[in-house]
Amino acid sequence: MRSKILILVLLAAVLCFPVAARAQMSGETLHISLLGGYLFPNNRIALDNGPIAGVGFGYNFTKNWGVEAFGAFSPNLDDDSIIRGVRANNPPNFDNDVTLARLSALYHFDTGTNFTPYISLGVGGQWISRDRPEYDNYSSFAANAGLGFKYFFNEVVAARLEVNDSYGFRRQQGARFNAPTVLAGLTFQVGANPACTDSDSDGVCDPYDKCPGTPAGYKVDGDGCPITVTIRMDIKFDFDKSVVKQLYLPEVEKVASFLKVHPGSTVTVEGHTDDRGKDSYNQGLSERRANAVRDSLINDFGVPASKVSAVGYGEAKPIETNATAEGRAANRRVVGVVEGSDVTD
């Protein structure tokens, strides 16, 4: 019953928080976690399962790395049912209190979304205060490992779910205390900006936006950069020429067809050369060839001029070695880079 109430409270808390377009771990911030869940002691320690609650205090060095001191308490656990079952006349239960503490390092995986998985590893202690006379109190140094995730509603508040195991090193009365726990609750980043400032309205907060100023409506990746599709056109030009021959028009049509299927997109035609000749001459030649393909898209296939731009890179961006004839041929290329509001990976 208590576990069901805890789940309902957590669900109600989750629904009360507005979700930012993208929020995540923030570096150089304190964090406080309030967690509750269930403890599953190993049977040999002779304790029943029971609820547990804890609080954690930590510091995030970066958006990936952090440390946390965490303490949890599970009161009034019954003796294990196996022990009760083998005793004559089914004697009354005894209450036992469990305290767990740990100091852990946490590594968070940046998924580019509000969802942030993490792993933890640390050391700590275990204490059991036992009422049954024939069982002594227990205390031990322990190792801790866990995995979980945080879901950030904004830069300050995140839901947290974790599975953790505390393994005691001390053997007492034939058993070590192995204490797996399942915990859920909320984490608060103290010092983080609760508002997600998104100047270009692309869904990525400004501190994490590697491409600020993205045009409105463009689809972006987790870094806020427009999603692009590169279409290579197998177009060959005569020596020192920039005229698109008729036999290569189907290559130009590939780009035109893509733009018709994705009307919210634009294309940049990129011209490239190999490294033979002077840099300045190759730069101008690549620009003339890119503009020739742009003109073909507009004049031969009816693509609006506002949707097509051209740029030449000369010999600056080879994709193969210029030491072989095959490599030079691959570098003499024209590609169309498409981006926009309806481009997908």
C-alpha positions as a Markdown table, in Angstrom:
| # | Residue | x | y | z |
|---|---|---|---|---|
| 1 | Met | 0.0 | 0.0 | 0.0 |
| 2 | Arg | 2.8 | 2.4 | 0.9 |
| 3 | Ser | 4.6 | 1.8 | -2.4 |
| 4 | Lys | 1.4 | 2.5 | -4.3 |
| 5 | Ile | 1.0 | 5.8 | -2.4 |
| 6 | Leu | 4.6 | 6.7 | -3.2 |
| 7 | Ile | 4.1 | 6.0 | -6.9 |
| 8 | Leu | 0.9 | 8.2 | -7.0 |
| 9 | Val | 2.7 | 11.1 | -5.3 |
| 10 | Leu | 5.6 | 10.9 | -7.7 |
| 11 | Leu | 3.2 | 10.8 | -10.7 |
| 12 | Ala | 1.4 | 13.8 | -9.4 |
| 13 | Ala | 4.6 | 15.7 | -9.0 |
| 14 | Val | 5.8 | 14.8 | -12.5 |
| 15 | Leu | 2.5 | 16.1 | -14.0 |
| 16 | Cys | 2.9 | 19.4 | -12.2 |
| 17 | Phe | 6.2 | 20.4 | -13.9 |
| 18 | Pro | 6.2 | 22.0 | -17.4 |
| 19 | Val | 8.6 | 20.3 | -19.8 |
| 20 | Ala | 11.3 | 22.4 | -21.5 |
| 21 | Ala | 12.1 | 21.8 | -25.2 |
| 22 | Arg | 15.5 | 20.5 | -24.1 |
| 23 | Ala | 17.0 | 20.5 | -20.6 |
| 24 | Gln | 19.8 | 18.5 | -19.2 |
| 25 | Met | 22.6 | 18.2 | -16.6 |
| 26 | Ser | 24.3 | 21.5 | -15.9 |
| 27 | Gly | 27.9 | 21.8 | -14.9 |
| 28 | Glu | 29.1 | 23.6 | -11.8 |
| 29 | Thr | 25.9 | 23.2 | -9.9 |
| 30 | Leu | 24.8 | 21.5 | -6.7 |
| 31 | His | 22.1 | 18.9 | -6.8 |
| 32 | Ile | 19.7 | 17.6 | -4.2 |
| 33 | Ser | 17.7 | 14.3 | -4.6 |
| 34 | Leu | 14.7 | 13.1 | -2.7 |
| 35 | Leu | 14.1 | 9.5 | -3.3 |
| 36 | Gly | 11.9 | 6.7 | -2.1 |
| 37 | Gly | 11.5 | 3.1 | -3.0 |
| 38 | Tyr | 12.0 | -0.5 | -1.9 |
| 39 | Leu | 14.8 | -2.5 | -0.3 |
| 40 | Phe | 15.3 | -6.2 | -1.2 |
| 41 | Pro | 17.8 | -7.7 | 1.4 |
| 42 | Asn | 19.5 | -11.0 | 0.5 |
| 43 | Asn | 17.7 | -13.8 | 2.3 |
| 44 | Arg | 20.7 | -15.0 | 4.3 |
| 45 | Ile | 20.6 | -11.7 | 6.3 |
| 46 | Ala | 17.1 | -12.7 | 7.5 |
| 47 | Leu | 15.2 | -9.6 | 6.8 |
| 48 | Asp | 12.0 | -9.1 | 4.8 |
| 49 | Asn | 11.7 | -6.6 | 1.9 |
| 50 | Gly | 10.5 | -3.2 | 2.8 |
| 51 | Pro | 10.2 | 0.5 | 1.9 |
| 52 | Ile | 13.2 | 2.8 | 2.0 |
| 53 | Ala | 13.7 | 6.6 | 1.7 |
| 54 | Gly | 16.7 | 8.7 | 1.3 |
| 55 | Val | 18.3 | 12.0 | 0.4 |
| 56 | Gly | 21.3 | 12.8 | -1.7 |
| 57 | Phe | 23.6 | 15.9 | -1.9 |
| 58 | Gly | 26.0 | 16.3 | -4.7 |
| 59 | Tyr | 28.0 | 18.5 | -7.1 |
| 60 | Asn | 28.1 | 18.4 | -10.9 |
| 61 | Phe | 31.5 | 19.3 | -12.2 |
| 62 | Thr | 30.4 | 19.1 | -15.8 |
| 63 | Lys | 27.2 | 18.0 | -17.6 |
| 64 | Asn | 28.6 | 14.5 | -17.5 |
| 65 | Trp | 30.5 | 14.1 | -14.3 |
| 66 | Gly | 29.3 | 14.5 | -10.7 |
| 67 | Val | 29.6 | 13.2 | -7.2 |
| 68 | Glu | 27.0 | 12.5 | -4.6 |
| 69 | Ala | 26.7 | 11.7 | -0.9 |
| 70 | Phe | 23.5 | 9.7 | -0.3 |
| 71 | Gly | 21.9 | 8.3 | 2.8 |
| 72 | Ala | 18.8 | 6.1 | 3.1 |
| 73 | Phe | 16.8 | 4.6 | 6.0 |
| 74 | Ser | 14.4 | 1.6 | 6.1 |
| 75 | Pro | 12.6 | 1.3 | 9.4 |
| 76 | Asn | 10.8 | -1.6 | 11.1 |
| 77 | Leu | 11.7 | -4.4 | 8.7 |
| 78 | Asp | 10.3 | -7.8 | 9.8 |
| 79 | Asp | 12.4 | -10.8 | 10.3 |
| 80 | Asp | 12.5 | -13.0 | 7.2 |
| 81 | Ser | 9.5 | -15.2 | 6.7 |
| 82 | Ile | 11.8 | -18.3 | 6.4 |
| 83 | Ile | 12.9 | -17.8 | 10.0 |
| 84 | Arg | 9.4 | -17.3 | 11.2 |
| 85 | Gly | 8.2 | -20.4 | 9.4 |
| 86 | Val | 10.7 | -22.7 | 11.1 |
| 87 | Arg | 10.1 | -21.6 | 14.6 |
| 88 | Ala | 7.6 | -23.3 | 16.8 |
| 89 | Asn | 4.3 | -21.6 | 17.4 |
| 90 | Asn | 5.1 | -18.9 | 14.9 |
| 91 | Pro | 6.6 | -16.4 | 17.4 |
| 92 | Pro | 6.0 | -12.7 | 17.0 |
| 93 | Asn | 8.0 | -10.6 | 14.5 |
| 94 | Phe | 10.8 | -8.3 | 15.5 |
| 95 | Asp | 11.5 | -4.9 | 14.0 |
| 96 | Asn | 14.9 | -4.1 | 12.4 |
| 97 | Asp | 16.1 | -0.8 | 11.1 |
| 98 | Val | 18.5 | -0.5 | 8.1 |
| 99 | Thr | 20.7 | 2.5 | 7.4 |
| 100 | Leu | 22.7 | 2.8 | 4.1 |
| 101 | Ala | 25.2 | 5.5 | 3.2 |
| 102 | Arg | 27.4 | 6.0 | 0.1 |
| 103 | Leu | 29.7 | 8.4 | -1.6 |
| 104 | Ser | 29.5 | 7.8 | -5.4 |
| 105 | Ala | 30.9 | 9.2 | -8.6 |
| 106 | Leu | 28.2 | 9.6 | -11.3 |
| 107 | Tyr | 28.7 | 9.7 | -15.1 |
| 108 | His | 25.7 | 11.0 | -17.2 |
| 109 | Phe | 25.3 | 10.1 | -20.9 |
| 110 | Asp | 24.3 | 13.1 | -23.1 |
| 111 | Thr | 21.6 | 11.8 | -25.4 |
| 112 | Gly | 20.7 | 15.2 | -26.9 |
| 113 | Thr | 17.3 | 15.0 | -25.2 |
| 114 | Asn | 15.7 | 15.5 | -21.8 |
| 115 | Phe | 16.4 | 11.8 | -21.1 |
| 116 | Thr | 19.8 | 11.3 | -19.4 |
| 117 | Pro | 20.9 | 7.8 | -18.4 |
| 118 | Tyr | 23.7 | 7.5 | -15.8 |
| 119 | Ile | 25.9 | 5.0 | -14.0 |
| 120 | Ser | 27.3 | 5.3 | -10.5 |
| 121 | Leu | 30.1 | 3.7 | -8.5 |
| 122 | Gly | 31.1 | 4.3 | -4.9 |
| 123 | Val | 31.8 | 3.2 | -1.4 |
| 124 | Gly | 29.9 | 3.5 | 1.8 |
| 125 | Gly | 28.5 | 1.8 | 4.9 |
| 126 | Gln | 25.7 | -0.5 | 6.1 |
| 127 | Trp | 24.1 | -0.6 | 9.6 |
| 128 | Ile | 21.3 | -2.9 | 10.8 |
| 129 | Ser | 19.8 | -2.4 | 14.3 |
| 130 | Arg | 18.2 | -5.7 | 15.2 |
| 131 | Asp | 15.6 | -6.5 | 17.9 |
| 132 | Arg | 15.8 | -10.3 | 17.9 |
| 133 | Pro | 18.1 | -11.2 | 20.8 |
| 134 | Glu | 20.0 | -14.0 | 19.1 |
| 135 | Tyr | 21.0 | -11.7 | 16.2 |
| 136 | Asp | 23.6 | -9.0 | 16.8 |
| 137 | Asn | 23.5 | -5.6 | 15.2 |
| 138 | Tyr | 25.4 | -5.4 | 11.9 |
| 139 | Ser | 27.8 | -2.8 | 10.4 |
| 140 | Ser | 30.1 | -3.1 | 7.5 |
| 141 | Phe | 32.1 | -1.2 | 4.9 |
| 142 | Ala | 30.3 | -1.5 | 1.5 |
| 143 | Ala | 30.8 | -1.1 | -2.2 |
| 144 | Asn | 28.0 | 0.5 | -4.3 |
| 145 | Ala | 27.0 | 0.4 | -7.9 |
| 146 | Gly | 24.0 | 1.6 | -9.7 |
| 147 | Leu | 22.4 | 2.6 | -13.0 |
| 148 | Gly | 19.4 | 4.9 | -13.7 |
| 149 | Phe | 18.2 | 7.8 | -15.6 |
| 150 | Lys | 17.0 | 11.4 | -15.0 |
| 151 | Tyr | 14.3 | 13.1 | -17.1 |
| 152 | Phe | 14.6 | 16.8 | -17.0 |
| 153 | Phe | 11.4 | 18.9 | -17.0 |
| 154 | Asn | 13.5 | 22.1 | -17.1 |
| 155 | Glu | 17.0 | 23.1 | -16.1 |
| 156 | Val | 16.3 | 22.7 | -12.4 |
| 157 | Val | 13.9 | 19.8 | -11.9 |
| 158 | Ala | 14.3 | 16.2 | -13.0 |
| 159 | Ala | 12.5 | 12.9 | -12.3 |
| 160 | Arg | 15.0 | 10.2 | -11.3 |
| 161 | Leu | 14.8 | 6.4 | -11.3 |
| 162 | Glu | 17.7 | 4.2 | -10.0 |
| 163 | Val | 18.5 | 0.6 | -9.3 |
| 164 | Asn | 21.4 | 0.3 | -6.8 |
| 165 | Asp | 23.2 | -2.4 | -5.0 |
| 166 | Ser | 25.2 | -2.1 | -1.7 |
| 167 | Tyr | 27.5 | -5.0 | -1.0 |
| 168 | Gly | 28.8 | -5.4 | 2.5 |
| 169 | Phe | 32.3 | -6.8 | 3.0 |
| 170 | Arg | 31.9 | -7.9 | 6.6 |
| 171 | Arg | 30.5 | -11.4 | 7.2 |
| 172 | Gln | 28.5 | -11.8 | 10.4 |
| 173 | Gln | 26.7 | -14.9 | 11.6 |
| 174 | Gly | 27.3 | -16.5 | 8.3 |
| 175 | Ala | 26.1 | -13.7 | 6.0 |
| 176 | Arg | 27.1 | -10.5 | 4.3 |
| 177 | Phe | 24.5 | -7.8 | 3.8 |
| 178 | Asn | 23.6 | -7.5 | 0.1 |
| 179 | Ala | 21.1 | -4.7 | -0.3 |
| 180 | Pro | 19.6 | -4.1 | -3.7 |
| 181 | Thr | 17.3 | -1.1 | -3.9 |
| 182 | Val | 14.9 | 0.5 | -6.4 |
| 183 | Leu | 14.5 | 4.2 | -5.9 |
| 184 | Ala | 12.5 | 6.9 | -7.6 |
| 185 | Gly | 12.0 | 10.6 | -6.9 |
| 186 | Leu | 13.1 | 14.1 | -7.9 |
| 187 | Thr | 16.4 | 15.8 | -8.4 |
| 188 | Phe | 16.9 | 19.6 | -8.1 |
| 189 | Gln | 19.9 | 21.4 | -9.7 |
| 190 | Val | 20.7 | 24.3 | -7.4 |
| 191 | Gly | 22.2 | 27.2 | -9.4 |
| 192 | Ala | 20.9 | 26.2 | -12.8 |
| 193 | Asn | 18.8 | 28.5 | -14.8 |
| 194 | Pro | 15.2 | 27.3 | -14.6 |
| 195 | Ala | 14.2 | 29.0 | -17.8 |
| 196 | Cys | 15.3 | 27.6 | -21.2 |
| 197 | Thr | 16.3 | 30.6 | -23.3 |
| 198 | Asp | 15.9 | 29.6 | -26.9 |
| 199 | Ser | 16.7 | 32.7 | -29.0 |
| 200 | Asp | 16.1 | 31.0 | -32.4 |
| 201 | Ser | 13.1 | 28.9 | -31.2 |
| 202 | Asp | 14.6 | 25.6 | -32.5 |
| 203 | Gly | 13.9 | 23.6 | -29.4 |
| 204 | Val | 17.5 | 23.7 | -28.1 |
| 205 | Cys | 18.4 | 26.0 | -25.2 |
| 206 | Asp | 21.0 | 28.6 | -26.0 |
| 207 | Pro | 23.8 | 27.2 | -23.7 |
| 208 | Tyr | 23.7 | 24.0 | -25.7 |
| 209 | Asp | 22.9 | 25.4 | -29.2 |
| 210 | Lys | 26.0 | 25.0 | -31.4 |
| 211 | Cys | 24.2 | 26.7 | -34.4 |
| 212 | Pro | 22.5 | 29.8 | -33.1 |
| 213 | Gly | 20.3 | 31.8 | -35.4 |
| 214 | Thr | 18.8 | 28.8 | -37.2 |
| 215 | Pro | 16.0 | 29.9 | -39.5 |
| 216 | Ala | 12.5 | 29.5 | -38.1 |
| 217 | Gly | 10.9 | 26.1 | -38.7 |
| 218 | Tyr | 14.1 | 24.3 | -39.7 |
| 219 | Lys | 14.5 | 20.8 | -38.2 |
| 220 | Val | 17.6 | 20.5 | -36.1 |
| 221 | Asp | 19.7 | 17.9 | -34.4 |
| 222 | Gly | 20.4 | 17.7 | -30.6 |
| 223 | Asp | 23.1 | 20.4 | -31.0 |
| 224 | Gly | 20.6 | 22.9 | -32.6 |
| 225 | Cys | 22.2 | 22.6 | -36.1 |
| 226 | Pro | 19.9 | 22.1 | -39.1 |
| 227 | Ile | 19.5 | 18.6 | -40.3 |
| 228 | Thr | 21.0 | 18.2 | -43.7 |
| 229 | Val | 20.9 | 15.7 | -46.6 |
| 230 | Thr | 23.8 | 15.7 | -49.0 |
| 231 | Ile | 23.0 | 14.6 | -52.6 |
| 232 | Arg | 26.1 | 14.0 | -54.7 |
| 233 | Met | 25.6 | 14.7 | -58.4 |
| 234 | Asp | 27.8 | 12.7 | -60.8 |
| 235 | Ile | 28.4 | 15.6 | -63.2 |
| 236 | Lys | 31.6 | 15.8 | -65.3 |
| 237 | Phe | 32.8 | 19.0 | -66.9 |
| 238 | Asp | 35.1 | 19.5 | -69.9 |
| 239 | Phe | 38.5 | 20.8 | -69.1 |
| 240 | Asp | 38.4 | 24.4 | -67.8 |
| 241 | Lys | 34.6 | 24.5 | -68.6 |
| 242 | Ser | 31.6 | 25.1 | -66.5 |
| 243 | Val | 28.7 | 24.1 | -68.8 |
| 244 | Val | 26.3 | 21.3 | -67.6 |
| 245 | Lys | 26.0 | 18.9 | -70.5 |
| 246 | Gln | 22.6 | 17.4 | -71.5 |
| 247 | Leu | 23.5 | 13.9 | -70.5 |
| 248 | Tyr | 24.1 | 15.0 | -66.9 |
| 249 | Leu | 20.7 | 16.7 | -66.5 |
| 250 | Pro | 19.2 | 13.6 | -64.8 |
| 251 | Glu | 21.8 | 14.2 | -62.0 |
| 252 | Val | 20.5 | 17.7 | -61.5 |
| 253 | Glu | 16.9 | 16.4 | -61.6 |
| 254 | Lys | 17.7 | 14.3 | -58.5 |
| 255 | Val | 18.0 | 17.4 | -56.5 |
| 256 | Ala | 15.0 | 19.1 | -58.1 |
| 257 | Ser | 12.8 | 16.1 | -57.3 |
| 258 | Phe | 13.9 | 16.0 | -53.7 |
| 259 | Leu | 13.0 | 19.7 | -53.3 |
| 260 | Lys | 9.5 | 19.0 | -54.8 |
| 261 | Val | 8.9 | 16.2 | -52.3 |
| 262 | His | 10.2 | 18.4 | -49.5 |
| 263 | Pro | 8.8 | 21.9 | -50.3 |
| 264 | Gly | 10.0 | 23.3 | -46.9 |
| 265 | Ser | 13.6 | 22.8 | -47.9 |
| 266 | Thr | 16.4 | 24.7 | -49.6 |
| 267 | Val | 19.6 | 23.6 | -51.3 |
| 268 | Thr | 23.1 | 24.9 | -51.5 |
| 269 | Val | 25.0 | 23.7 | -54.5 |
| 270 | Glu | 28.7 | 23.1 | -53.6 |
| 271 | Gly | 31.4 | 23.0 | -56.2 |
| 272 | His | 34.8 | 21.3 | -55.6 |
| 273 | Thr | 38.0 | 20.7 | -57.6 |
| 274 | Asp | 41.1 | 18.7 | -57.3 |
| 275 | Asp | 44.4 | 20.4 | -56.4 |
| 276 | Arg | 45.9 | 20.8 | -59.9 |
| 277 | Gly | 46.4 | 24.4 | -60.8 |
| 278 | Lys | 46.5 | 27.5 | -58.7 |
| 279 | Asp | 44.3 | 27.8 | -55.6 |
| 280 | Ser | 42.8 | 31.1 | -56.8 |
| 281 | Tyr | 41.9 | 29.7 | -60.2 |
| 282 | Asn | 40.4 | 26.5 | -58.7 |
| 283 | Gln | 38.3 | 28.6 | -56.4 |
| 284 | Gly | 36.8 | 30.6 | -59.3 |
| 285 | Leu | 36.3 | 27.4 | -61.4 |
| 286 | Ser | 34.4 | 25.7 | -58.5 |
| 287 | Glu | 32.2 | 28.7 | -58.2 |
| 288 | Arg | 31.4 | 28.8 | -61.9 |
| 289 | Arg | 30.5 | 25.1 | -61.9 |
| 290 | Ala | 28.3 | 25.4 | -58.8 |
| 291 | Asn | 26.5 | 28.4 | -60.4 |
| 292 | Ala | 26.0 | 26.4 | -63.6 |
| 293 | Val | 24.2 | 23.7 | -61.7 |
| 294 | Arg | 22.1 | 26.3 | -59.8 |
| 295 | Asp | 21.0 | 27.8 | -63.1 |
| 296 | Ser | 20.0 | 24.4 | -64.4 |
| 297 | Leu | 17.9 | 23.7 | -61.3 |
| 298 | Ile | 16.1 | 27.1 | -61.9 |
| 299 | Asn | 15.9 | 27.2 | -65.7 |
| 300 | Asp | 15.6 | 23.5 | -66.6 |
| 301 | Phe | 13.5 | 22.2 | -63.7 |
| 302 | Gly | 11.6 | 25.2 | -62.3 |
| 303 | Val | 13.1 | 25.3 | -58.9 |
| 304 | Pro | 12.4 | 28.8 | -57.4 |
| 305 | Ala | 15.6 | 30.9 | -57.3 |
| 306 | Ser | 14.9 | 31.7 | -53.6 |
| 307 | Lys | 15.4 | 28.0 | -52.8 |
| 308 | Val | 18.8 | 27.6 | -54.5 |
| 309 | Ser | 22.2 | 29.1 | -53.6 |
| 310 | Ala | 25.7 | 28.2 | -54.8 |
| 311 | Val | 29.1 | 28.2 | -53.3 |
| 312 | Gly | 32.6 | 27.1 | -54.5 |
| 313 | Tyr | 35.2 | 25.6 | -52.2 |
| 314 | Gly | 38.0 | 25.1 | -54.8 |
| 315 | Glu | 40.4 | 22.4 | -53.7 |
| 316 | Ala | 39.9 | 23.1 | -50.0 |
| 317 | Lys | 37.6 | 20.1 | -49.1 |
| 318 | Pro | 38.9 | 16.9 | -50.8 |
| 319 | Ile | 37.2 | 13.6 | -50.0 |
| 320 | Glu | 39.9 | 11.4 | -51.5 |
| 321 | Thr | 43.7 | 11.8 | -52.0 |
| 322 | Asn | 44.9 | 14.0 | -54.8 |
| 323 | Ala | 47.9 | 11.7 | -55.4 |
| 324 | Thr | 46.0 | 9.4 | -57.7 |
| 325 | Ala | 43.8 | 9.9 | -60.8 |
| 326 | Glu | 40.9 | 8.2 | -59.1 |
| 327 | Gly | 41.2 | 10.4 | -56.1 |
| 328 | Arg | 41.3 | 13.6 | -58.1 |
| 329 | Ala | 38.3 | 12.5 | -60.1 |
| 330 | Ala | 36.3 | 11.9 | -56.9 |
| 331 | Asn | 37.4 | 15.4 | -55.6 |
| 332 | Arg | 36.1 | 17.1 | -58.8 |
| 333 | Arg | 32.5 | 17.0 | -57.6 |
| 334 | Val | 29.3 | 18.9 | -57.3 |
| 335 | Val | 27.0 | 18.2 | -54.4 |
| 336 | Gly | 23.6 | 19.5 | -53.2 |
| 337 | Val | 23.3 | 20.1 | -49.4 |
| 338 | Val | 19.6 | 20.3 | -48.5 |
| 339 | Glu | 18.2 | 21.6 | -45.3 |
| 340 | Gly | 14.9 | 22.9 | -44.1 |
| 341 | Ser | 11.7 | 22.3 | -42.1 |
| 342 | Asp | 10.9 | 18.9 | -43.6 |
| 343 | Val | 14.3 | 17.4 | -44.0 |
| 344 | Thr | 14.9 | 14.1 | -42.1 |
| 345 | Asp | 18.0 | 12.1 | -41.4 |
